[in-house]
Amino acid sequence: MPEFDSSVNRRSFLAGSAKIAAIPALAAVAGGVLAEPAAADSQGKSTVSNNESIIRRAYQIADDVDIPGWTALFTEDGTFTDVSVPFTYVGNTLDKPIADYAKAFPDIHRELERVFVAGNMIFVQLRLQGTHTGPLVTPSRTIPPTGKRIDAPCADVFELKNGKIKRFDHYPEYTVIASQLGVS
């Protein structure tokens, strides 16, 4: 098993934590906060609560590994970028990270901690949790199962257009995940 410099991991974690902690400020800069109700949609529901419910539903669909449901959430030109890898999924590849993580972590769960809505931008602080019992396929390599659990902080940024995801930028704290799995 490779050895880790815990001071490097601690610095990386703190840097990642600072990025995640900045999300409320980013939401405010993007034009709104949850305390400011947005205009109502055609059914009288506020845009803020509607946009938040779309994203909460997206996380449930991902946890349920509903691949057709997942891809249906995106606009025709929608993108899903895993910033840690880095790689952008489009079109018929939008489901790949969801399917790959479900194979690697069959008990995967996304624990939502905070959701901020600023118009059509939604910022989410969350934790990826699960047990690594299958191969984890990434664009650069495959990590064999370790049997270890992860509980890693993440930040996600969504841009919605007409009730669908136009852009999804996923910021998992990969150094924490790698450390928890015992890989480098």
C-alpha positions as CSV (number, residue, x, y, z in Angstrom):
1,M,0.0,0.0,0.0
2,P,1.4,3.4,-0.9
3,E,2.4,5.7,2.0
4,F,0.8,9.2,2.2
5,D,2.3,12.4,3.5
6,S,-0.5,13.3,5.9
7,S,0.5,17.0,5.9
8,V,-0.1,17.1,2.1
9,N,-3.5,15.4,2.5
10,R,-4.4,17.8,5.3
11,R,-3.4,20.8,3.2
12,S,-5.3,19.5,0.2
13,F,-8.4,18.8,2.4
14,L,-8.2,22.3,3.9
15,A,-7.9,23.9,0.4
16,G,-10.9,21.8,-0.8
17,S,-12.9,22.7,2.3
18,A,-12.2,26.4,1.7
19,K,-13.7,26.0,-1.8
20,I,-16.7,24.3,-0.5
21,A,-17.2,26.8,2.3
22,A,-17.2,29.6,-0.3
23,I,-20.4,28.3,-1.9
24,P,-22.8,30.6,0.1
25,A,-20.8,33.6,-1.1
26,L,-20.8,32.3,-4.7
27,A,-24.6,31.9,-4.5
28,A,-25.0,35.5,-3.3
29,V,-22.6,36.8,-6.1
30,A,-24.6,34.8,-8.7
31,G,-27.6,36.9,-7.8
32,G,-29.7,35.5,-5.0
33,V,-30.1,33.6,-1.8
34,L,-32.8,31.3,-0.5
35,A,-34.3,34.0,1.7
36,E,-35.2,36.0,-1.4
37,P,-38.2,34.4,-3.1
38,A,-38.1,34.4,-6.8
39,A,-41.0,35.0,-9.2
40,A,-43.7,32.3,-9.4
41,D,-43.8,29.9,-12.3
42,S,-47.0,29.2,-14.3
43,Q,-48.3,26.9,-11.5
44,G,-47.7,29.5,-8.8
45,K,-44.6,27.7,-7.4
46,S,-41.6,29.9,-6.7
47,T,-38.7,29.5,-9.2
48,V,-36.3,29.1,-6.2
49,S,-38.2,26.1,-4.7
50,N,-38.9,24.6,-8.1
51,N,-35.2,24.8,-9.1
52,E,-34.2,23.3,-5.7
53,S,-36.7,20.5,-6.1
54,I,-35.4,19.7,-9.6
55,I,-31.9,19.3,-8.2
56,R,-33.0,17.3,-5.1
57,R,-34.8,15.0,-7.5
58,A,-31.7,14.7,-9.6
59,Y,-29.7,13.4,-6.6
60,Q,-32.4,10.9,-5.8
61,I,-32.4,9.6,-9.4
62,A,-28.6,9.3,-9.2
63,D,-28.8,7.4,-5.9
64,D,-31.5,5.1,-7.4
65,V,-29.2,4.6,-10.5
66,D,-32.1,5.5,-12.8
67,I,-30.0,5.9,-15.9
68,P,-32.9,6.9,-18.3
69,G,-34.2,9.3,-15.6
70,W,-30.8,10.8,-15.1
71,T,-30.1,11.5,-18.8
72,A,-33.7,12.9,-19.2
73,L,-32.8,15.6,-16.7
74,F,-30.4,17.3,-19.1
75,T,-30.9,19.7,-22.0
76,E,-30.0,18.4,-25.4
77,D,-26.7,20.2,-25.2
78,G,-26.2,19.6,-21.4
79,T,-22.8,18.8,-19.9
80,F,-21.6,17.0,-16.8
81,T,-18.0,17.9,-15.8
82,D,-16.1,16.0,-13.1
83,V,-13.5,18.7,-12.3
84,S,-11.3,16.3,-10.3
85,V,-10.5,14.1,-13.2
86,P,-11.0,16.5,-15.3
87,F,-13.5,15.3,-17.9
88,T,-16.7,16.6,-19.4
89,Y,-19.5,14.1,-20.3
90,V,-22.0,15.1,-23.0
91,G,-24.8,13.4,-25.0
92,N,-24.9,9.7,-24.6
93,T,-22.0,9.7,-22.1
94,L,-23.9,11.8,-19.4
95,D,-24.8,8.5,-17.6
96,K,-21.3,7.2,-17.4
97,P,-20.2,8.7,-14.1
98,I,-23.4,7.7,-12.4
99,A,-23.2,4.1,-13.7
100,D,-19.5,3.8,-12.9
101,Y,-19.8,5.1,-9.4
102,A,-22.8,2.8,-8.8
103,K,-20.7,-0.2,-9.9
104,A,-17.8,0.9,-7.7
105,F,-20.0,1.8,-4.7
106,P,-23.3,-0.2,-4.9
107,D,-24.4,1.5,-1.6
108,I,-23.5,5.0,-2.8
109,H,-25.4,7.9,-1.2
110,R,-25.2,11.6,-1.8
111,E,-25.8,13.3,1.6
112,L,-26.9,16.8,0.8
113,E,-25.8,19.3,3.4
114,R,-26.7,22.7,2.0
115,V,-28.5,23.9,-1.1
116,F,-28.3,27.4,-2.4
117,V,-30.4,28.7,-5.2
118,A,-29.6,31.9,-7.1
119,G,-32.0,32.1,-10.0
120,N,-31.1,29.4,-12.5
121,M,-27.8,28.5,-10.6
122,I,-27.9,26.0,-7.8
123,F,-25.0,25.4,-5.5
124,V,-24.8,22.2,-3.4
125,Q,-22.5,21.1,-0.5
126,L,-22.7,17.4,-0.1
127,R,-20.9,14.2,0.9
128,L,-20.3,11.2,-1.3
129,Q,-20.7,8.1,0.9
130,G,-20.3,4.4,0.0
131,T,-18.3,1.2,0.2
132,H,-15.8,0.5,-2.6
133,T,-16.7,-3.1,-3.6
134,G,-16.4,-2.8,-7.4
135,P,-13.9,-1.4,-9.8
136,L,-13.9,2.4,-10.0
137,V,-13.5,3.4,-13.6
138,T,-12.2,6.9,-14.3
139,P,-11.1,8.4,-17.6
140,S,-7.5,7.8,-16.8
141,R,-7.5,4.4,-14.9
142,T,-9.5,1.8,-13.1
143,I,-9.1,1.5,-9.3
144,P,-9.7,-2.1,-8.2
145,P,-12.1,-2.6,-5.2
146,T,-10.6,-1.9,-1.8
147,G,-13.6,-2.7,0.4
148,K,-13.1,0.6,2.1
149,R,-15.8,3.3,2.8
150,I,-15.7,6.8,1.6
151,D,-17.3,9.9,3.1
152,A,-15.9,12.7,1.0
153,P,-16.9,16.4,0.8
154,C,-18.1,17.7,-2.5
155,A,-19.5,20.8,-4.1
156,D,-21.7,20.8,-7.1
157,V,-22.8,23.7,-9.3
158,F,-25.8,23.4,-11.6
159,E,-27.1,25.7,-14.3
160,L,-30.8,25.1,-15.3
161,K,-32.5,26.1,-18.5
162,N,-36.3,25.6,-18.8
163,G,-36.3,23.2,-15.9
164,K,-33.5,21.0,-17.2
165,I,-29.8,20.8,-16.4
166,K,-27.7,22.7,-18.9
167,R,-24.5,22.4,-17.0
168,F,-23.4,20.4,-14.0
169,D,-19.9,20.9,-12.6
170,H,-19.0,18.3,-10.0
171,Y,-16.1,19.1,-7.5
172,P,-15.5,16.0,-5.4
173,E,-12.6,16.2,-3.0
174,Y,-10.6,13.5,-4.9
175,T,-7.6,13.7,-2.5
176,V,-9.9,12.7,0.3
177,I,-11.5,9.9,-1.7
178,A,-8.0,8.6,-2.8
179,S,-6.7,8.8,0.8
180,Q,-9.8,7.0,2.2
181,L,-9.4,4.2,-0.5
182,G,-5.7,4.0,0.2
183,V,-4.7,4.8,-3.4
184,S,-2.7,7.6,-4.9
